[in-house]
Amino acid sequence: MSAEAKHPDVAQLSYEQAREELVAVVAQLEAGAATLEQSLGLWERGEALAARCEAWLQGASQRLDAARGQQESPDSGE
């Protein structure tokens, strides 16, 4: 069974879900019990999960920057 068959689409995961699964993938890779083929699948899944986490963090950073910008810019209706 492939990694995609038993795991949800990375694009549908929340930050917390992606991070939790990434931690599990890293633990499996560090254990060293997987075959080469399994390790490659885990590595690919881990890369996708890491990219998803990064996207979430970048989005959060942009939202914070936007919120700070709104606070620093006084609303002048004049």
MMTF fields as JSON, N, C-alpha, C and O atoms, coordinates in Angstrom:
{
  "mmtfVersion": "1.0.0",
  "mmtfProducer": "UNKNOWN",
  "numBonds": 311,
  "numAtoms": 312,
  "numGroups": 78,
  "numChains": 1,
  "numModels": 1,
  "chainsPerModel": [1],
  "groupsPerChain": [78],
  "chainIdList": ["A"],
  "bondAtomList": [4, 2, 8, 6, 12, 10, 16, 14, 20, 18, 24, 22, 28, 26, 32, 30, 36, 34, 40, 38, 44, 42, 48, 46, 52, 50, 56, 54, 60, 58, 64, 62, 68, 66, 72, 70, 76, 74, 80, 78, 84, 82, 88, 86, 92, 90, 96, 94, 100, 98, 104, 102, 108, 106, 112, 110, 116, 114, 120, 118, 124, 122, 128, 126, 132, 130, 136, 134, 140, 138, 144, 142, 148, 146, 152, 150, 156, 154, 160, 158, 164, 162, 168, 166, 172, 170, 176, 174, 180, 178, 184, 182, 188, 186, 192, 190, 196, 194, 200, 198, 204, 202, 208, 206, 212, 210, 216, 214, 220, 218, 224, 222, 228, 226, 232, 230, 236, 234, 240, 238, 244, 242, 248, 246, 252, 250, 256, 254, 260, 258, 264, 262, 268, 266, 272, 270, 276, 274, 280, 278, 284, 282, 288, 286, 292, 290, 296, 294, 300, 298, 304, 302, 308, 306],
  "bondOrderList": [1, 1, 1, 1, 1, 1, 1, 1, 1, 1, 1, 1, 1, 1, 1, 1, 1, 1, 1, 1, 1, 1, 1, 1, 1, 1, 1, 1, 1, 1, 1, 1, 1, 1, 1, 1, 1, 1, 1, 1, 1, 1, 1, 1, 1, 1, 1, 1, 1, 1, 1, 1, 1, 1, 1, 1, 1, 1, 1, 1, 1, 1, 1, 1, 1, 1, 1, 1, 1, 1, 1, 1, 1, 1, 1, 1, 1],
  "groupList": [{"groupName": "MET", "atomNameList": ["N", "CA", "C", "O"], "elementList": ["N", "C", "C", "O"], "formalChargeList": [0, 0, 0, 0], "bondAtomList": [1, 0, 2, 1, 3, 2], "bondOrderList": [1, 1, 2], "singleLetterCode": "M", "chemCompType": "L-PEPTIDE LINKING"}, {"groupName": "SER", "atomNameList": ["N", "CA", "C", "O"], "elementList": ["N", "C", "C", "O"], "formalChargeList": [0, 0, 0, 0], "bondAtomList": [1, 0, 2, 1, 3, 2], "bondOrderList": [1, 1, 2], "singleLetterCode": "S", "chemCompType": "L-PEPTIDE LINKING"}, {"groupName": "ALA", "atomNameList": ["N", "CA", "C", "O"], "elementList": ["N", "C", "C", "O"], "formalChargeList": [0, 0, 0, 0], "bondAtomList": [1, 0, 2, 1, 3, 2], "bondOrderList": [1, 1, 2], "singleLetterCode": "A", "chemCompType": "L-PEPTIDE LINKING"}, {"groupName": "GLU", "atomNameList": ["N", "CA", "C", "O"], "elementList": ["N", "C", "C", "O"], "formalChargeList": [0, 0, 0, 0], "bondAtomList": [1, 0, 2, 1, 3, 2], "bondOrderList": [1, 1, 2], "singleLetterCode": "E", "chemCompType": "L-PEPTIDE LINKING"}, {"groupName": "LYS", "atomNameList": ["N", "CA", "C", "O"], "elementList": ["N", "C", "C", "O"], "formalChargeList": [0, 0, 0, 0], "bondAtomList": [1, 0, 2, 1, 3, 2], "bondOrderList": [1, 1, 2], "singleLetterCode": "K", "chemCompType": "L-PEPTIDE LINKING"}, {"groupName": "HIS", "atomNameList": ["N", "CA", "C", "O"], "elementList": ["N", "C", "C", "O"], "formalChargeList": [0, 0, 0, 0], "bondAtomList": [1, 0, 2, 1, 3, 2], "bondOrderList": [1, 1, 2], "singleLetterCode": "H", "chemCompType": "L-PEPTIDE LINKING"}, {"groupName": "PRO", "atomNameList": ["N", "CA", "C", "O"], "elementList": ["N", "C", "C", "O"], "formalChargeList": [0, 0, 0, 0], "bondAtomList": [1, 0, 2, 1, 3, 2], "bondOrderList": [1, 1, 2], "singleLetterCode": "P", "chemCompType": "L-PEPTIDE LINKING"}, {"groupName": "ASP", "atomNameList": ["N", "CA", "C", "O"], "elementList": ["N", "C", "C", "O"], "formalChargeList": [0, 0, 0, 0], "bondAtomList": [1, 0, 2, 1, 3, 2], "bondOrderList": [1, 1, 2], "singleLetterCode": "D", "chemCompType": "L-PEPTIDE LINKING"}, {"groupName": "VAL", "atomNameList": ["N", "CA", "C", "O"], "elementList": ["N", "C", "C", "O"], "formalChargeList": [0, 0, 0, 0], "bondAtomList": [1, 0, 2, 1, 3, 2], "bondOrderList": [1, 1, 2], "singleLetterCode": "V", "chemCompType": "L-PEPTIDE LINKING"}, {"groupName": "GLN", "atomNameList": ["N", "CA", "C", "O"], "elementList": ["N", "C", "C", "O"], "formalChargeList": [0, 0, 0, 0], "bondAtomList": [1, 0, 2, 1, 3, 2], "bondOrderList": [1, 1, 2], "singleLetterCode": "Q", "chemCompType": "L-PEPTIDE LINKING"}, {"groupName": "LEU", "atomNameList": ["N", "CA", "C", "O"], "elementList": ["N", "C", "C", "O"], "formalChargeList": [0, 0, 0, 0], "bondAtomList": [1, 0, 2, 1, 3, 2], "bondOrderList": [1, 1, 2], "singleLetterCode": "L", "chemCompType": "L-PEPTIDE LINKING"}, {"groupName": "TYR", "atomNameList": ["N", "CA", "C", "O"], "elementList": ["N", "C", "C", "O"], "formalChargeList": [0, 0, 0, 0], "bondAtomList": [1, 0, 2, 1, 3, 2], "bondOrderList": [1, 1, 2], "singleLetterCode": "Y", "chemCompType": "L-PEPTIDE LINKING"}, {"groupName": "ARG", "atomNameList": ["N", "CA", "C", "O"], "elementList": ["N", "C", "C", "O"], "formalChargeList": [0, 0, 0, 0], "bondAtomList": [1, 0, 2, 1, 3, 2], "bondOrderList": [1, 1, 2], "singleLetterCode": "R", "chemCompType": "L-PEPTIDE LINKING"}, {"groupName": "GLY", "atomNameList": ["N", "CA", "C", "O"], "elementList": ["N", "C", "C", "O"], "formalChargeList": [0, 0, 0, 0], "bondAtomList": [1, 0, 2, 1, 3, 2], "bondOrderList": [1, 1, 2], "singleLetterCode": "G", "chemCompType": "PEPTIDE LINKING"}, {"groupName": "THR", "atomNameList": ["N", "CA", "C", "O"], "elementList": ["N", "C", "C", "O"], "formalChargeList": [0, 0, 0, 0], "bondAtomList": [1, 0, 2, 1, 3, 2], "bondOrderList": [1, 1, 2], "singleLetterCode": "T", "chemCompType": "L-PEPTIDE LINKING"}, {"groupName": "TRP", "atomNameList": ["N", "CA", "C", "O"], "elementList": ["N", "C", "C", "O"], "formalChargeList": [0, 0, 0, 0], "bondAtomList": [1, 0, 2, 1, 3, 2], "bondOrderList": [1, 1, 2], "singleLetterCode": "W", "chemCompType": "L-PEPTIDE LINKING"}, {"groupName": "CYS", "atomNameList": ["N", "CA", "C", "O"], "elementList": ["N", "C", "C", "O"], "formalChargeList": [0, 0, 0, 0], "bondAtomList": [1, 0, 2, 1, 3, 2], "bondOrderList": [1, 1, 2], "singleLetterCode": "C", "chemCompType": "L-PEPTIDE LINKING"}],
  "groupTypeList": [0, 1, 2, 3, 2, 4, 5, 6, 7, 8, 2, 9, 10, 1, 11, 3, 9, 2, 12, 3, 3, 10, 8, 2, 8, 8, 2, 9, 10, 3, 2, 13, 2, 2, 14, 10, 3, 9, 1, 10, 13, 10, 15, 3, 12, 13, 3, 2, 10, 2, 2, 12, 16, 3, 2, 15, 10, 9, 13, 2, 1, 9, 12, 10, 7, 2, 2, 12, 13, 9, 9, 3, 1, 6, 7, 1, 13, 3],
  "groupIdList": [1, 2, 3, 4, 5, 6, 7, 8, 9, 10, 11, 12, 13, 14, 15, 16, 17, 18, 19, 20, 21, 22, 23, 24, 25, 26, 27, 28, 29, 30, 31, 32, 33, 34, 35, 36, 37, 38, 39, 40, 41, 42, 43, 44, 45, 46, 47, 48, 49, 50, 51, 52, 53, 54, 55, 56, 57, 58, 59, 60, 61, 62, 63, 64, 65, 66, 67, 68, 69, 70, 71, 72, 73, 74, 75, 76, 77, 78],
  "secStructList": [7, 7, 2, 2, 2, 2, 1, 7, 7, 4, 4, 4, 7, 7, 2, 2, 2, 2, 2, 2, 2, 2, 2, 2, 2, 2, 2, 2, 2, 2, 2, 6, 7, 1, 7, 2, 2, 2, 2, 2, 2, 2, 2, 2, 2, 2, 2, 2, 2, 2, 2, 2, 2, 2, 2, 2, 2, 2, 2, 2, 2, 2, 2, 2, 2, 2, 2, 2, 2, 2, 2, 2, 1, 7, 7, 7, 7, 7],
  "xCoordList": [0.854, 0.0, 0.896, 1.825, 0.637, 1.467, 1.141, 0.107, 2.031, 1.834, 0.565, -0.167, 0.298, -0.897, -2.173, -3.194, -2.13, -3.32, -3.77, -4.965, -2.837, -3.248, -3.177, -3.496, -2.765, -2.679, -3.502, -3.596, -4.093, -4.879, -3.987, -2.779, -4.592, -3.9, -3.265, -3.939, -1.986, -1.25, -1.911, -1.942, -2.432, -3.041, -4.273, -4.695, -4.85, -6.054, -5.75, -6.668, -4.483, -4.117, -3.973, -3.515, -4.369, -4.1, -2.617, -1.926, -2.129, -0.731, -0.429, 0.578, -1.313, -1.087, -1.063, -0.235, -1.964, -2.009, -0.74, -0.156, -0.325, 0.868, 2.107, 2.965, 2.212, 3.372, 3.411, 4.469, 2.261, 2.197, 2.617, 3.379, 2.121, 2.499, 3.973, 4.642, 4.488, 5.903, 6.788, 7.801, 6.416, 7.164, 7.175, 8.205, 6.037, 5.949, 6.813, 7.464, 6.82, 7.631, 9.111, 9.854, 9.538, 10.939, 11.312, 12.391, 10.431, 10.701, 10.86, 11.739, 10.014, 10.113, 11.429, 12.073, 11.831, 13.087, 14.277, 15.228, 14.212, 15.314, 15.421, 16.514, 14.314, 14.325, 15.109, 15.691, 15.12, 15.919, 15.405, 16.137, 14.185, 13.655, 12.986, 12.644, 12.795, 12.093, 13.021, 14.24, 12.417, 13.181, 13.561, 13.079, 14.417, 14.811, 13.59, 13.43, 12.74, 11.533, 10.619, 10.092, 10.425, 9.601, 10.232, 9.54, 11.54, 12.249, 12.089, 11.897, 12.168, 11.971, 10.561, 10.368, 9.583, 8.2, 8.01, 7.327, 8.624, 8.547, 9.216, 8.69, 10.376, 11.101, 10.246, 10.142, 9.635, 8.79, 7.598, 7.247, 6.982, 5.849, 6.317, 5.639, 7.464, 8.009, 8.288, 8.01, 8.836, 9.095, 7.787, 7.722, 6.76, 5.463, 4.86, 4.283, 4.999, 4.472, 5.225, 4.619, 6.54, 7.344, 6.959, 6.885, 6.718, 6.299, 4.935, 4.696, 4.046, 2.71, 2.826, 2.158, 3.664, 3.88, 4.456, 4.026, 5.422, 6.035, 5.001, 4.993, 4.134, 3.083, 2.155, 1.789, 1.775, 0.93, 1.632, 1.019, 2.906, 3.649, 3.821, 3.729, 4.066, 4.177, 2.847, 2.814, 1.763, 0.441, 0.144, -0.407, 0.51, 0.299, 1.133, 0.663, 2.361, 3.237, 2.667, 2.704, 2.146, 1.539, 0.316, 0.102, -0.481, -1.658, -1.257, -1.885, -0.201, 0.284, 0.822, 0.547, 1.588, 2.112, 0.975, 1.042, -0.061, -1.212, -1.929, -2.336, -2.081, -2.754, -1.935, -2.495, -0.621, 0.245, 0.174, 0.169, 0.119, 0.018, -1.259, -1.255, -2.346, -3.613, -3.58, -4.182, -2.893, -2.793, -1.915, -2.18, -0.881, 0.049, -0.504, -0.097, -1.415, -1.994, -3.283, -4.287, -3.263, -4.514, -5.529, -5.184, -6.777, -7.85, -8.148, -8.709, -7.776, -8.061, -9.087, -8.811, -10.235, -11.321, -11.292, -12.21, -10.252, -10.175, -9.546, -9.409],
  "yCoordList": [-1.174, 0.0, 1.232, 1.31, 2.211, 3.405, 4.383, 4.269, 5.343, 6.344, 7.146, 7.464, 7.477, 8.263, 7.477, 8.064, 6.18, 5.359, 5.309, 5.19, 5.398, 5.298, 6.618, 6.666, 7.683, 8.989, 9.999, 9.904, 10.959, 11.98, 12.884, 12.968, 13.546, 14.495, 15.587, 16.186, 15.841, 16.82, 18.201, 18.929, 18.559, 19.875, 20.083, 21.218, 18.999, 19.097, 19.151, 19.297, 19.035, 18.963, 20.338, 21.288, 20.425, 21.631, 21.643, 20.641, 22.766, 22.833, 21.765, 21.062, 21.655, 20.708, 19.267, 18.467, 18.941, 17.587, 17.281, 16.205, 18.232, 18.027, 17.902, 17.057, 18.726, 18.677, 17.358, 16.747, 16.931, 15.673, 14.493, 13.63, 14.463, 13.371, 13.465, 12.44, 14.682, 14.86, 14.327, 13.68, 14.591, 14.063, 12.534, 11.911, 11.935, 10.473, 9.926, 8.893, 10.618, 10.188, 10.234, 9.299, 11.314, 11.441, 10.316, 9.733, 10.015, 8.939, 7.602, 6.813, 7.343, 6.091, 6.026, 4.978, 7.143, 7.161, 6.971, 6.259, 7.614, 7.489, 6.08, 5.643, 5.368, 4.004, 3.071, 2.086, 3.389, 2.623, 1.238, 0.446, 0.919, -0.422, -0.558, -1.667, 0.551, 0.514, 0.032, 0.189, -0.556, -0.93, 0.347, 1.432, 0.21, 1.365, 1.994, 3.214, 1.169, 1.678, 2.393, 3.462, 1.823, 2.459, 3.77, 4.767, 3.756, 4.962, 6.084, 7.242, 5.741, 6.752, 7.327, 8.535, 6.456, 6.922, 7.821, 8.843, 7.428, 8.249, 9.599, 10.634, 9.581, 10.815, 11.758, 12.95, 11.213, 12.029, 12.592, 13.761, 11.767, 12.235, 13.315, 14.326, 13.102, 14.089, 15.423, 16.479, 15.373, 16.612, 17.358, 18.579, 16.631, 17.249, 17.833, 18.92, 17.11, 17.604, 18.847, 19.794, 18.844, 20.004, 21.226, 22.34, 21.016, 22.115, 22.65, 23.857, 21.753, 22.172, 22.999, 24.024, 22.565, 23.323, 24.698, 25.7, 24.744, 26.016, 26.956, 28.151, 26.421, 27.242, 27.813, 28.986, 27.001, 27.477, 28.589, 29.607, 28.399, 29.401, 30.698, 31.782, 30.608, 31.801, 32.551, 33.78, 31.806, 32.43, 33.13, 34.23, 32.49, 33.107, 34.368, 35.369, 34.326, 35.485, 36.65, 37.798, 36.351, 37.387, 37.994, 39.204, 37.161, 37.669, 38.578, 39.61, 38.186, 39.025, 40.351, 41.405, 40.3, 41.529, 42.45, 43.663, 41.873, 42.67, 43.285, 44.446, 42.507, 43.028, 44.144, 45.147, 43.981, 45.03, 46.289, 47.403, 46.103, 47.248, 48.024, 49.252, 47.342, 47.999, 48.753, 49.821, 48.221, 48.888, 50.126, 51.112, 50.096, 51.215, 52.327, 53.478, 52.026, 53.022, 53.555, 52.844, 54.814, 55.376, 55.582, 55.972, 55.312, 55.52, 57.001, 57.578, 57.61, 59.034, 59.199, 58.935, 59.624, 59.821, 61.209, 61.586, 61.958, 63.319, 63.39, 64.477],
  "zCoordList": [0.0, 0.0, 0.0, 0.804, -0.897, -0.991, 0.123, 0.78, 0.331, 1.387, 1.137, 2.075, -0.138, -0.438, -0.164, 0.195, -0.325, -0.154, 1.303, 1.574, 2.237, 3.628, 4.386, 5.574, 3.717, 4.351, 3.562, 2.338, 4.25, 3.55, 2.701, 2.921, 1.743, 0.884, 1.75, 2.588, 1.551, 2.346, 2.269, 3.261, 1.105, 0.92, 1.795, 2.013, 2.294, 3.122, 4.618, 5.426, 4.998, 6.414, 7.046, 6.412, 8.298, 9.073, 9.423, 9.235, 9.928, 10.339, 11.387, 11.302, 12.37, 13.465, 12.967, 13.404, 12.061, 11.509, 10.71, 10.842, 9.888, 9.072, 9.946, 9.685, 10.974, 11.857, 12.63, 12.778, 13.114, 13.865, 12.99, 13.425, 11.769, 10.87, 10.491, 10.36, 10.312, 9.992, 11.113, 10.849, 12.345, 13.49, 13.445, 13.704, 13.119, 13.039, 11.903, 12.058, 10.765, 9.628, 9.99, 9.693, 10.626, 11.032, 11.999, 11.888, 12.933, 13.891, 13.175, 13.523, 12.176, 11.418, 10.653, 10.61, 10.049, 9.31, 10.242, 9.918, 11.399, 12.358, 12.929, 13.287, 13.019, 13.542, 12.624, 13.08, 11.32, 10.385, 10.051, 9.456, 10.409, 10.156, 8.795, 8.385, 8.089, 6.81, 5.702, 5.774, 4.68, 3.486, 2.742, 3.067, 1.756, 0.955, 0.293, 0.309, -0.282, -0.954, 0.038, -0.271, 1.215, 2.244, 2.702, 2.907, 2.858, 3.284, 2.265, 2.634, 0.997, -0.048, 0.006, -0.131, 0.207, 0.335, 1.55, 1.483, 2.658, 3.869, 3.648, 4.056, 3.003, 2.73, 1.874, 2.167, 0.815, -0.057, 0.704, 0.541, 1.527, 2.33, 3.304, 3.486, 3.923, 4.845, 4.177, 4.743, 2.974, 2.227, 1.947, 2.092, 1.552, 1.277, 2.559, 2.542, 3.658, 4.939, 5.402, 5.903, 5.236, 5.621, 4.782, 5.301, 3.499, 2.626, 3.056, 3.018, 3.462, 3.927, 5.199, 5.336, 6.125, 7.358, 7.044, 7.614, 6.144, 5.759, 5.147, 5.443, 4.299, 3.689, 4.755, 4.69, 5.728, 6.822, 7.595, 7.918, 7.891, 8.659, 7.872, 8.448, 6.585, 5.758, 5.705, 5.773, 5.585, 5.581, 6.9, 6.916, 8.003, 9.313, 9.453, 9.994, 8.972, 9.029, 8.218, 8.66, 7.046, 6.201, 6.878, 6.81, 7.526, 8.23, 9.387, 9.62, 10.115, 11.213, 10.693, 11.267, 9.606, 9.011, 8.577, 8.774, 7.991, 7.556, 8.748, 8.706, 9.806, 11.005, 11.64, 12.083, 11.689, 12.234, 11.386, 11.909, 10.071, 9.166, 9.378, 9.293, 9.65, 9.907, 11.222, 11.334, 12.216, 13.5, 13.419, 14.107, 12.597, 12.484, 11.609, 11.765, 10.695, 9.792, 10.4, 10.449, 10.869, 11.422, 10.304, 9.189, 10.627, 9.665, 9.594, 10.526, 8.495, 8.337, 7.24, 6.069, 7.611, 6.685, 6.061, 5.332, 6.342, 5.84, 4.491, 3.93]
}
